[in-house]
């Protein structure tokens, strides 16, 4: 997280402000579309139903091409 300049609190806010979601290319994972510091980000998550947790796999900024 440090190399991408966000912390756990930022991540929680990003997930609370999610704009949409879609299935990831990896089965069982989801892509959460959100914003952080006025820029689009994607957070890859994987539900852990057995423990009732949402595991964050990675979060990264989406760059305009």
OpenMM code with the backbone's topology and positions (N, CA, C; nanometers):
from openmm import Vec3, app, unit

residues = "UNK UNK UNK UNK UNK UNK UNK UNK UNK UNK UNK UNK UNK UNK UNK UNK UNK UNK UNK UNK UNK UNK UNK UNK UNK UNK UNK UNK UNK UNK UNK UNK UNK UNK UNK UNK UNK UNK UNK UNK UNK UNK UNK UNK UNK UNK UNK UNK UNK UNK UNK UNK UNK UNK UNK UNK UNK UNK UNK UNK UNK UNK UNK UNK UNK".split()
positions = [
    Vec3(0.0811, -0.1192, 0.0000),
    Vec3(0.0000, 0.0000, 0.0000),
    Vec3(0.0854, 0.1255, 0.0000),
    Vec3(0.1955, 0.1206, 0.0690),
    Vec3(0.2786, 0.2403, 0.0798),
    Vec3(0.3312, 0.2863, -0.0554),
    Vec3(0.3668, 0.1914, -0.1421),
    Vec3(0.4210, 0.2308, -0.2720),
    Vec3(0.3145, 0.2921, -0.3617),
    Vec3(0.1865, 0.2705, -0.3309),
    Vec3(0.0790, 0.3298, -0.4097),
    Vec3(0.0174, 0.4505, -0.3390),
    Vec3(0.0727, 0.4880, -0.2274),
    Vec3(0.0346, 0.6078, -0.1525),
    Vec3(-0.1104, 0.6064, -0.1030),
    Vec3(-0.1485, 0.4966, -0.0380),
    Vec3(-0.2754, 0.4912, 0.0326),
    Vec3(-0.2581, 0.3994, 0.1526),
    Vec3(-0.3488, 0.4118, 0.2479),
    Vec3(-0.3400, 0.3293, 0.3674),
    Vec3(-0.4723, 0.2549, 0.3882),
    Vec3(-0.4849, 0.1856, 0.5010),
    Vec3(-0.6051, 0.1065, 0.5265),
    Vec3(-0.7307, 0.1933, 0.5360),
    Vec3(-0.7176, 0.3106, 0.5931),
    Vec3(-0.8328, 0.4008, 0.6035),
    Vec3(-0.8747, 0.4459, 0.4639),
    Vec3(-0.7779, 0.4819, 0.3790),
    Vec3(-0.8090, 0.5204, 0.2409),
    Vec3(-0.8805, 0.4065, 0.1684),
    Vec3(-0.8328, 0.2845, 0.1884),
    Vec3(-0.8918, 0.1681, 0.1228),
    Vec3(-1.0364, 0.1480, 0.1682),
    Vec3(-1.0614, 0.1636, 0.2970),
    Vec3(-1.1978, 0.1509, 0.3483),
    Vec3(-1.2889, 0.2548, 0.2838),
    Vec3(-1.2423, 0.3771, 0.2738),
    Vec3(-1.3215, 0.4838, 0.2112),
    Vec3(-1.3456, 0.4512, 0.0633),
    Vec3(-1.2429, 0.4014, -0.0057),
    Vec3(-1.2599, 0.3643, -0.1467),
    Vec3(-1.3691, 0.2592, -0.1625),
    Vec3(-1.3710, 0.1596, -0.0747),
    Vec3(-1.4723, 0.0545, -0.0841),
    Vec3(-1.6111, 0.1074, -0.0483),
    Vec3(-1.6194, 0.1982, 0.0481),
    Vec3(-1.7484, 0.2569, 0.0852),
    Vec3(-1.8056, 0.3426, -0.0278),
    Vec3(-1.7180, 0.4006, -0.1081),
    Vec3(-1.7609, 0.4896, -0.2167),
    Vec3(-1.7574, 0.4209, -0.3532),
    Vec3(-1.7640, 0.2902, -0.3542),
    Vec3(-1.7585, 0.2153, -0.4803),
    Vec3(-1.8661, 0.2637, -0.5763),
    Vec3(-1.8270, 0.2772, -0.7027),
    Vec3(-1.9199, 0.3232, -0.8063),
    Vec3(-1.9866, 0.2071, -0.8770),
    Vec3(-1.9132, 0.0984, -0.8952),
    Vec3(-1.9686, -0.0199, -0.9603),
    Vec3(-1.8760, -0.1382, -0.9352),
    Vec3(-1.9177, -0.2526, -0.9821),
    Vec3(-1.8362, -0.3730, -0.9701),
    Vec3(-1.8628, -0.4638, -1.0903),
    Vec3(-1.7679, -0.5543, -1.1135),
    Vec3(-1.7817, -0.6513, -1.2219),
    Vec3(-1.6981, -0.7737, -1.1858),
    Vec3(-1.7268, -0.8827, -1.2503),
    Vec3(-1.6468, -1.0038, -1.2285),
    Vec3(-1.5058, -0.9826, -1.2821),
    Vec3(-1.4097, -1.0363, -1.2123),
    Vec3(-1.2706, -1.0314, -1.2561),
    Vec3(-1.2456, -1.1477, -1.3516),
    Vec3(-1.1320, -1.1476, -1.4178),
    Vec3(-1.0962, -1.2584, -1.5060),
    Vec3(-1.0641, -1.3841, -1.4257),
    Vec3(-1.0267, -1.3678, -1.2989),
    Vec3(-1.0007, -1.4813, -1.2098),
    Vec3(-1.1334, -1.5178, -1.1430),
    Vec3(-1.1742, -1.6421, -1.1572),
    Vec3(-1.3015, -1.6862, -1.1012),
    Vec3(-1.3060, -1.6646, -0.9495),
    Vec3(-1.4172, -1.6116, -0.9024),
    Vec3(-1.4356, -1.5881, -0.7592),
    Vec3(-1.3897, -1.4515, -0.7123),
    Vec3(-1.3285, -1.3758, -0.8014),
    Vec3(-1.2833, -1.2406, -0.7659),
    Vec3(-1.3699, -1.1361, -0.8346),
    Vec3(-1.3710, -1.0174, -0.7764),
    Vec3(-1.4491, -0.9060, -0.8278),
    Vec3(-1.3621, -0.7821, -0.8394),
    Vec3(-1.3951, -0.6967, -0.9345),
    Vec3(-1.3280, -0.5674, -0.9530),
    Vec3(-1.4239, -0.4603, -0.9026),
    Vec3(-1.3796, -0.3842, -0.8057),
    Vec3(-1.4577, -0.2731, -0.7520),
    Vec3(-1.4032, -0.1453, -0.8143),
    Vec3(-1.4900, -0.0717, -0.8833),
    Vec3(-1.4503, 0.0554, -0.9440),
    Vec3(-1.4826, 0.1675, -0.8466),
    Vec3(-1.3821, 0.2498, -0.8183),
    Vec3(-1.3973, 0.3548, -0.7184),
    Vec3(-1.3096, 0.4736, -0.7557),
    Vec3(-1.2941, 0.5662, -0.6631),
    Vec3(-1.2067, 0.6816, -0.6834),
    Vec3(-1.1240, 0.7035, -0.5579),
    Vec3(-1.0066, 0.7603, -0.5781),
    Vec3(-0.9187, 0.7974, -0.4668),
    Vec3(-0.8425, 0.9214, -0.5104),
    Vec3(-0.8530, 1.0253, -0.4285),
    Vec3(-0.7897, 1.1543, -0.4618),
    Vec3(-0.8296, 1.2038, -0.6013),
    Vec3(-0.9576, 1.1920, -0.6309),
    Vec3(-1.0191, 1.2402, -0.7555),
    Vec3(-0.9735, 1.1654, -0.8805),
    Vec3(-0.9176, 1.0479, -0.8647),
    Vec3(-0.8741, 0.9672, -0.9781),
    Vec3(-0.9393, 0.8292, -0.9699),
    Vec3(-0.9677, 0.7681, -1.0849),
    Vec3(-1.0291, 0.6347, -1.0837),
    Vec3(-0.9305, 0.5275, -1.0365),
    Vec3(-0.9814, 0.4358, -0.9582),
    Vec3(-0.9041, 0.3231, -0.9063),
    Vec3(-0.9860, 0.1962, -0.9215),
    Vec3(-0.9180, 0.0833, -0.9214),
    Vec3(-0.9830, -0.0461, -0.9168),
    Vec3(-0.9259, -0.1238, -0.7987),
    Vec3(-1.0150, -0.1919, -0.7278),
    Vec3(-0.9762, -0.2750, -0.6141),
    Vec3(-1.0232, -0.4168, -0.6457),
    Vec3(-0.9310, -0.5111, -0.6461),
    Vec3(-0.9651, -0.6506, -0.6712),
    Vec3(-0.9895, -0.7171, -0.5364),
    Vec3(-1.1080, -0.7776, -0.5211),
    Vec3(-1.1442, -0.8413, -0.3958),
    Vec3(-1.1878, -0.9854, -0.4193),
    Vec3(-1.1778, -1.0641, -0.3135),
    Vec3(-1.2207, -1.2031, -0.3186),
    Vec3(-1.2971, -1.2335, -0.1898),
    Vec3(-1.4263, -1.2638, -0.2014),
    Vec3(-1.5032, -1.2975, -0.0806),
    Vec3(-1.4557, -1.4290, -0.0194),
    Vec3(-1.4428, -1.4291, 0.1121),
    Vec3(-1.4120, -1.5503, 0.1877),
    Vec3(-1.5384, -1.5833, 0.2662),
    Vec3(-1.6248, -1.6621, 0.2044),
    Vec3(-1.7560, -1.6906, 0.2623),
    Vec3(-1.7455, -1.7677, 0.3935),
    Vec3(-1.6481, -1.8560, 0.4049),
    Vec3(-1.6325, -1.9351, 0.5263),
    Vec3(-1.6068, -1.8505, 0.6490),
    Vec3(-1.5290, -1.7453, 0.6324),
    Vec3(-1.4956, -1.6557, 0.7436),
    Vec3(-1.5716, -1.5239, 0.7400),
    Vec3(-1.6604, -1.5100, 0.6402),
    Vec3(-1.7396, -1.3880, 0.6227),
    Vec3(-1.6501, -1.2648, 0.6135),
    Vec3(-1.5485, -1.2747, 0.5268),
    Vec3(-1.4529, -1.1661, 0.5058),
    Vec3(-1.4484, -1.1277, 0.3591),
    Vec3(-1.4034, -1.0077, 0.3337),
    Vec3(-1.3740, -0.9629, 0.1981),
    Vec3(-1.2241, -0.9393, 0.1921),
    Vec3(-1.1550, -1.0234, 0.1170),
    Vec3(-1.0095, -1.0154, 0.1075),
    Vec3(-0.9726, -0.9215, -0.0075),
    Vec3(-0.8926, -0.8204, 0.0223),
    Vec3(-0.8442, -0.7300, -0.0813),
    Vec3(-0.7168, -0.7909, -0.1395),
    Vec3(-0.7201, -0.8159, -0.2698),
    Vec3(-0.6061, -0.8753, -0.3374),
    Vec3(-0.5073, -0.7670, -0.3791),
    Vec3(-0.5584, -0.6620, -0.4431),
    Vec3(-0.4732, -0.5513, -0.4891),
    Vec3(-0.5611, -0.4297, -0.5188),
    Vec3(-0.5039, -0.3124, -0.5098),
    Vec3(-0.5710, -0.1877, -0.5480),
    Vec3(-0.4723, -0.1079, -0.6317),
    Vec3(-0.5231, -0.0477, -0.7397),
    Vec3(-0.4331, 0.0258, -0.8290),
    Vec3(-0.5084, 0.1377, -0.9008),
    Vec3(-0.4370, 0.2436, -0.9365),
    Vec3(-0.5012, 0.3533, -1.0118),
    Vec3(-0.5219, 0.3109, -1.1564),
    Vec3(-0.6263, 0.3660, -1.2166),
    Vec3(-0.6568, 0.3410, -1.3573),
    Vec3(-0.6132, 0.4655, -1.4339),
    Vec3(-0.5200, 0.4477, -1.5250),
    Vec3(-0.4680, 0.5610, -1.6017),
    Vec3(-0.5411, 0.5753, -1.7327),
    Vec3(-0.5754, 0.6985, -1.7672),
    Vec3(-0.6378, 0.7260, -1.8972),
    Vec3(-0.5353, 0.7054, -2.0065),
    Vec3(-0.5812, 0.6483, -2.1152),
    Vec3(-0.4873, 0.6251, -2.2276),
    Vec3(-0.5058, 0.7291, -2.3341),
] * unit.nanometer
topology = app.Topology()
chain = topology.addChain("A")
for resn in residues:
    res = topology.addResidue(resn, chain)
    for name in ("N", "CA", "C"):
        topology.addAtom(name, app.Element.getBySymbol(name[0]), res)
